[in-house]
Amino acid sequence: MDFLADKSKDVREEALAWYQAARKADWDSFGAVREDFPDADLVNSLLVFNIRHNRYRLIVYRRSCAVGCTSRLC
C-alpha cells in the first residue's frame, strides 16, 4: 500500500483498516461485501469502497480461484 505514503494520516489509517478487514474476509457474494461495507458499490466487475466519507474511492477487482479455493481481493 505504498500509494498511501503521501496521504494524510486519517486516510492512511482508514485505508489500512479496510485492507486488513478485506484480507481476512471470505466474501462469496456482493451481499456479503455489503454486510461489512454497506457503502460499497459494484461497477461492472469492480468493487468500489468509499474512504474518508466519499473523499476518496478505493477501487479493487476480485480475483477468482479454482474450484474449492477461496476468492480473494487483489
Summary of the structure (lengths in Angstrom):
residues: 74
radius of gyration: 12.7
end to end distance: 11.6
largest distance: 40.4
contacts: 159
relative contact order: 0.16
helix: 35%
strand: 26%
